[in-house]
Amino acid sequence: MNRIPIAFAFDNNLILPAGVCLSSLLANAKEDTFYDIFILHSQSEELKEDVLNKLALHFKNYEIHYRTVDDTFDAAYQIRGINTVTYYRLLIPELIPEYDKIIYSDVDVIFQDDLSDIFHSTDLGDYYLAGVKSLAHLMPETQKHYEKLQIDSSQCIYAGNLILNSQALLQDRIVEKFKAHALKQYEFQDMDIINIVCANRIKSLPPSFCVTNYFTDFAIHHKQELLDIWTETEISEAFLKGIIHYNGPKPWKTCCVNFDIWWEYYRKSPFFDEKFYYDFFENQMNALDRLSLWKRIKILIRYFIFGRTQK
């Protein structure tokens, strides 16, 4: 059995997206892959475990462990509606001592492939963790943000999908540094903390490990800039089987890049509800009906020309 440890952190506000995320993870597992799933949640909230128990109706290749988090980050900085749960990933080495190496993922993602290959092929060595470059150096405002923090923006990674070297993080007492930095008011919260504290000890992963809206936009409109970082094959594989990270608008709330993929996985998941499905698309169609003819034409052009290039 190929056992892969993976951790998530969320509250009841994201219980449905979390269920769809986990469903996509398990649906794309190889026959011999077994996911050891750890869910981090606040001790002050009783997580709706019964919702996630529906996964057992479709899948057998997993086990879920729930780990409560104390008030360590209750005073941590919050911005853009992102609450303190986002900091929980920083505690993984302490909360999940069973593994020296473990994957972390946000739940606003859809998995399109098995994770065993990238997990086993990523040799962390002396690196504290591994992730996908955030393209911060290609976005002027974000670049300025990291210049103020005295961080090389071209080396910054996303914090939504990580492979953690828990052994090294514990050995060098990096978790303690994470906790100290959480008291500061960083614009990108845990992402900034990781890039500051772990600078020069971060391994870069191929873009398939975190396909964001920004990556999609650059691939369509500024592809050459991506080719300066990754190969054509790596970019193509990201769209074919990469982890889609909805790091902007959420597909269960509105139309956004790759929203159709999320809804297809939702439709096939144990969490499918006809009314929720119908109401969402009815609301979207009503919104379209209120648009002018020219705006509707532009949406169709964008879908049929740009939308298809990323499939």
PAROZA-759744 format. One record per residue: x, y, z of N, C-alpha, C in turn. Coordinates in steps of 0.001 Angstrom, whole numbers, plus 500000, padded with zeros to 6 digits. Layout:
residues N
XYZXYZXYZ ...
//
This chain:
residues 311
500842498798500000500000500000500000500875501249500000 500531502212499171501269503459499026500580504528499874 501083504755501071500414505627502036500923507062501893 500012508006501635500363509410501440499689510251502517 500459510927503366499856511804504388499551513185503804 498392513706504122497998515027503631497127515717504673 497373517001504866496649517763505890495850518898505269 494732519212505914493866520327505530493483521085506790 493087522340506625492622523139507768491433523975507318 490324523851508020489129524610507646488128524593508789 487078525405508641485995525425509623484696525040508931 483595525123509648482316524692509088481832525558507925 482366526756507803481992527604506671482451527022505343 483448526148505396483994525551504169483786524040504126 482818523548504873482636522102504954482234521494503612 481404522179502824481018521650501513482180521676500535 482855522816500334484032522812499459485083521794499897 485229521624501207486193520640501713485787519235501283 484499518942501359484022517633500940484269517372499468 484025518365498632484248518222497191485739518085496906 486549518855497616488002518762497487488484517347497807 488055516811498941488461515464499342487942514410498377 486749514630497871486178513702496891487040513655495634 487508514814495166488366514846493970489704514177494247 490221514353495462491483513707495844491355512192495761 490302511660496359490116510211496425489716509622495079 488968510387494294488528509893492984489696509702492025 490768510459492221491915510385491321493081509579491888 492841508882492970493898508069493576494160506816492743 495417506426492683495766505168492031495245504013492877 495190502849492278494618501689492955495338501361494261 496668501599494298497427501247495504497705502443496418 497082503587496136497295504773496970496276504826498102 496778505069499292495928505238500468496261506592501079 495254507448501241495482508777501794495214508801503297 496237509182504042496112509387505476495813510875505664 494537511194505887494064512577505874493971513130507295 494554514308507488494499514991508778493764516322508592 492766516554509420491981517785509340492184518590510612 492698519801510445492946520692511567491780521656511715 491264521789512930490150522712513152490222523266514561 489542524357514782489594525039516068488938524213517171 489529524281518344488950523587519498487631524214519938 487387525444519488486168526150519894484980525857518975 485197525037517940484116524716517022483996523207516854 482781522720516918482533521296516685482350521079515184 483378520565514548483339520392513095482274519372512712 481589519637511601480514518757511141481092517513510465 481586516620511287482212515411510777481228514528510022 479958514603510400478955513771509748478841514071508258 479115515326507878479077515680506460480176514942505710 481388514980506248482519514330505589482412512804505628 481630512286506556481436510831506624480774510280505362 480145511167504576479511510731503329480529510215502318 481783510586502495482832510111501588482908508583501580 482574507985502724482644506527502842481647505818501934 480666506562501418479690505974500495480331505660499150 481415506369498818482054506221497515483475505677497575 484165505911498699485601505618498728485990504803499962 487062504002499783487576503188500880489072503425501110 489706504131500199491172504261500214491672505439501043 491112505602502236491510506741503061491135506518504521 491729507343505359491349507425506772491454508885507174 490513509371507976490524510766508406490819510852509906 491752511727510251492074512019511642491786513503511890 491130513799512978490812515191513313491734515658514437 492356516825514207493248517399515211492761518810515558 492508519039516830492050520365517251493248521295517479 493018522563517216494042523588517392493615524504518533 494560524815519411494236525662520561494162527134520151 494285528021521113494106529448520852495395530156520412 496385529396519948497683529953519567497553531140518617 496650531037517661496541532079516642495295532949516784 494639532875517920493411533663518092493653535160517955 494860535601518263495181537028518169495926537369516879 496054536404515996496795536624514755496045537572513818 496781538197512945496236539210512032495269538588511028 494133539274510809493150538834509827492921539957508815 492780539585507556492588540568506489491856539901505334 491114540686504562490383540213503377489404539077503707 488920539054504939487951538033505316488555536666505565 489885536562505567490558535288505813490831535175507308 490240534182507950490336534094509407491596533353509861 491685533132511151492910532579511736493166531116511376 492181530431510824492392529041510413493518528941509392 493727530007508635494767529990507607496156529774508201 496325530101509490497625529937510143497873528501510622 496842527673510636496981526340511221498032525488510517 498211525715509214499208524933508459500602525083509067 500850526198509735502160526461510324502454525543511513 501419524910512042501568524037513214501651522556512862 501582522243511583501521520837511159502638519979511755 503887520431511766504936519575512342504674519188513792 504039520079514551503735519779515957502455518959516099 501460519258515289500160518603515420500116517214514809 501009516967513845501017515665513165502433515088513240 502850514621514414504216514112514592504454512743513953 503383512121513453503532510782512868504406510749511614 504497511896510939505209511928509660506297512997509652 507433512646509074508531513601508903508328514459507658 507459514001506768507196514691505501505707514549505212 505068515660504859503617515619504676503168516709503706 502094516441502985501499517426502079500479518260502844 500418519544502518499328520396503004498602520961501797 497268521083501903496485521722500837495325522505501411 495057523654500807493809524363501075492660523526500531 491422523885500879490286523102500394489566523761499220 489988524973498833489405525574497631490181525116496401 490336523798496303491080523195495193490333521990494652 490710521608493443490262520359492840491505519589492414 491618518351492880492719517478492476492328516760491190 493259516691490257492998516016488991493919514820488758 494728514516489755495690513429489584496073512866490950 496677511702490927497205511075492129498437511853492604 498670511909493907499764512699494461501003511878494823 500942510584494632502061509751495090503359510028494348 503280510288493042504506510519492271505243511762492746 504532512885492870505203514118493275505635514057494740 504880513352495564505256513235496976506567512471497125 506665511342496459507859510502496602509061511044495830 508797511740494725509917512238493918510491513553494444 509797514191495368510280515462495933511183515188497118 512482515275496867513484515083497921513733516436498579 513285516592499792513402517883500458514804518143501012 515535517091501341516897517286501821516961518293502949 517697519411502719517817520464503725516756521546503579 515853521382502613514784522371502439513740522200503541 513161523322503965512109523261504974510777522840504359 510541523246503136509296522889502456509435523137500957 508410522738500231508403522910498776507045523420498336 507046524254497286505799524798496760506017525369495370 504973525940494815505009526489493458505240527992493500 506120528481492650506408529912492596505134530706492332 504997531813493041503750532581493030503644533596491901 504719533777491134504763534770490052504694536194490599 505029536362491867504972537683492491505853538691491766 506971538232491223507890539146490541507356539654489209 506262539042488733505657539464487469504490540418487685 504142540656488941503032541546489273503577542726490082 503602543910489507504263545076490116503917545339491572 502625545312491924502244545623493294502746544568494282 502645543313493876503122542233494745504634542263494861 505297542596493773506749542713493797507189543785494793 506500544924494780506811546004495714506593545542497157 505530544766497347505221544255498686506395543457499231 506962542564498424508057541733498902509382542480498969 509520543508498158510714544352498259510751545036499624 509585545475500105509510546105501428509876545108502530 509554543833502287509872542798503266511283542249503078 511997542802502083513363542381501753513429540901501390 512439540503500572512352539129500097512445539129498576 513167538158498018513269538017496568511933537496496039 511164538359495403509817537984494953509836536866493914 510938536716493180511002535665492160511099534275492782 511409534217494073511534532927494753510346532627495673 509402533551495762508255533355496650507321532274496122 506775531512497027505850530440496652504469530686497237 503483529977496658502141529966497227502141529091498475 501255529407499411501154528629500638499972527669500626 499202527664499541498003526837499493498244525370499231 499383525045498619499743523652498350501227523495498649 501532522708499656502904522594500146503281521139500409 504577520865500366505111519623500907506071520042502017 505777519628503235506517520091504409507551519077504876 508738519579505199509778518775505823509622518959507333 508682518253507908508353518438509326509543518178510233 510348517209509867511519516873510687512462518066510815 512766518716509700513673519864509713513032521069510388 511724521266510157511024522401510759511018522303512280 510887521091512797510912520890514240512335520979514785 513243520358514080514634520319514530515223521722514664 514896522599513721515442523956513734514516524967514416 513485524465515072512543525294515849511894526390514992 511597526036513760510992526992512835509541527277513196 508859526307513767507456526519514161507360527656515176 508339527750516062508346528843517034508474530197516336 509256530241515276509398531478514508508090531806513785 507417530765513260506111530962512625505154531649513602 505109531145514820504180531671515819504480533136516124 505739533471516222506128534849516526505730535801515405 505917535362514165505588536213513022504074536364512835 503299535432513346501844535493513195501241536684513928 502006537289514824501526538462515553501700539746514740 502434539640513633502673540807512786501593540919511717 501425542109511187500350542363510228500854542239508787 501013540994508355501444540738506989500233540669506066 500338541296504925499210541361503994498742539990503546 499693539099503285499335537759502810499518536704503898 499452537141505132499390536279506310500383535113506280 499876533878506308500742532702506376501689532589505187 501239533028504021502097532980502834503331533860503025 503137535061503557504268535945503829505184535333504888 504591534788505925505386534205507013506283533091506490 505710532203505683506487531088505137507639531584504277 507364532570503421508405533064502527509486533860503256 509126534479504366510112535221505155510959534264505995 510294533444506784511001532565507724511816531484507016 511298530966505915511959529848505231512776530279504010 513000531557503853513747532073502696515062531311502511 515342530964501247516555530230500849516538528755501253 515449528330501875515310526901502233513988526366501685 513576526925500537512316526530499898512617525904498538 512071524740498298512263524052497022511107524375496080 511424524635494820510394524968493828509830523706493177 508514523645493097507825522516492478507242522932491129 506948521979490258506331522314488972504955522934489161 504482523714488192503217524444488350501995523554488528 502091522291488158500948521383488297500534521197489749 501424521532490696501101521350492105500220522472492650 500050523554491855499192524661492299498866525545491101 497772525230490415497359525981489219496373527068489652 496862528284489771496038529391490244495436530189489086 494559531115489449493985532017488445495074532833487764 496082533241488530497174534049487973497967533245486949 498238531998487275498960531135486342498185530998485036 496875530800485151496025530655483979496061531917483119 495967533060483758495993534329483037497317534517482295 498429534240482972499730534387482325499903533371481192 499401532166481376499533531138480345498809531524479065 497725532282479211496928532690478050497466533979477432 497812534937478273498158536264477765499648536601477772 500418535937478625501845536259478733502652534974478882 502445534051477993503027532718478154504549532726478170 505164533605477414506612533638477354507230533865478737 506546534647479564507068534900480899507054533627481751 506074532756481499506053531473482197507132530548481665 507405530650480356508431529805479742509831530168480223 509964531327480836511246531692481441511439530975482775 510345530367483283510386529679484577510246528167484408 509271527769483579508985526353483392509026525976481916 509046524698481636509060524216480259507639524168479699 507554524042478400506259523913477739505512522687478260 506231521614478464505621520377478967505061520574480371 505799521258481237505330521491482605504069522346482618 504021523325481739502843524199481662501640523419481154 501849522609480124500753521811479562500226520808480577 501129520152481297500716519164482293499939519816483437 500265521071483723499548521782484786498062521881484452 497751522166483200496354522286482796495681520930482638 496441519930482240495861518609482003495540517872483303 496429517977484283496226517178485502496658517885486780 496846519205486716497302519945487888496236520141488940 496681520533490130495778520879491229495239522280490964 493952522384490713493351523684490432493039524381491749 493660525536491948493486526285493188492688527551492892 491501527621493434490624528786493237490992529863494261 492117530519494009492649531464494978492032532850494866 491035533007494003490295534258493887488824533978494124 487961534332493169486532534007493281486321532498493444 485323532127494208485066530714494491483957530182493580 484155529036492970483199528504491990481838528139492566 481769527863493863480471527545494477479678528811494802 480312529981494537479633531254494774479354532022493486 480249531896492501480111532686491269480870532023490129 480644532491488927481407531999487775482833532536487869 483796531682487604485192532086487644485992531132486767 487275531354486664488129530486485869488037529051486375 487779528118485463487690526685485772486533526324486716 485517527203486781484398526895487675483664525636487222 483661525357485914482957524183485403483573522881485911 484891522893486144485559521685486645485111521406488081 485030522476488898484576522284490281483169521713490303 482280522245489487480896521794489493480754520365488968 481627519966488076481572518586487592481961517624488709 482979517990489491483364517142490619482289517173491711 481668518317491905480572518403492871479424517485492445 479097517511491157477977516706490647478218515216490864 479480514784490812479814513367490962480121512979492408 480121513954493292480516513693494678479338513206495521 479612512692496716478535512268497624477747513448498178 478188514676497886477578515869498460476614516568497510 476401515969496358475550516587495331474126516795495834 473642518016495638472271518360496004471634519062494805 470582518508494290469976519036493067469526520484493209 468969520815494351468476522188494546469623523198494539 470710522887495266471865523784495295472440523963493892 472516522859493168473043522862491796472148523708490889 470858523461490962469900524176490113469871525672490454 469796525990491747469711527389492163470926528191491721 472105527571491806473325528292491398473251528676489929 472963527704489087472972527982487655471789528848487230 470666528726487911469548529605487613469914531053487943 470567531256489085470992532607489469471996533175488483 472900532323487995473893532791487028473232533172485705 472252532382485293471554532687484037470733533962484175 470110534156485333469350535392485560470269536606485516 471480536432486066472446537534486040472858537843484603 473019536786483801473377536992482394472254537683481628 471029537320481970469879537923481279469793539433481521 470352539879482641470297541302482948471409542102482267 472350541387481640473451542064480950473011542532479566 473717543506479062473445543965477697473871542894476702 473342542969475505473680541999474468475180541980474201 475811543157474147477233543222473842478079542547474931 477690542720476198478430542068477275478283540554477206 477095540086476827476904538644476696477742538077475557 477838538832474472478668538390473338480124538289473760 480602539266474518481995539255474962482277538058475873 481309537702476724481478536539477594481592535265476769 480753535150475755480802533971474889482126533895474145 482600535035473662483892535059472950485007534621473887 484977535143475110486016534798476084485987533308476400 484794532741476508484685531315476824485169530446475677 484681530722474473484983529843473353486395530020472821 486993531195473006488354531402472509489384531156473618 489236531871474727490227531752475795489969530541476683 488700530273476993488381529191477887488875527849477393 488756527598476098489142526308475558490654526123475458 491401527210475446492850527079475325493485526506476583 492766526543477699493363526060478938492922524648479293 492143524024478471491714522658478765492758521645478309 
//
